[in-house]
Amino acid sequence: MIHIAYTHWPYIAASYGCALLATLWLGIGLALRLHRATTRLALLERPDARRKPTV
């Protein structure tokens, strides 16, 4: 009689779940940093951003 009550599949599923969550966490953080950096760069590259009037 074979009793298969406890297998290793929950541990495998948990490790894949942790890997997926870590990837999502890092990916979302990267996307937010990239968006902020792009916005800041666009503000710095505006032609009138640092130019003072010559009047």
C-alpha positions, 0 to 999 in steps of 0.5 A, a space after each residue: 500500500 502506497 501512501 502519498 499524503 505529503 509530496 514535494 509539490 507544494 514546495 515547488 509551487 511555493 518557490 515558483 510563486 516566490 520567484 514570480 512575486 519577486 520578478 513582479 516586484 522588481 519589474 514594477 519598481 523598474 518601470 516606476 523608476 524609468 517613468 520618473 527618470 524619463 519625466 525628469 529628463 524631459 523637464 531638463 531638456 525643455 528649451 525654456 527650462 534653464 534659460 533666463 530672459 535677456 531683457 
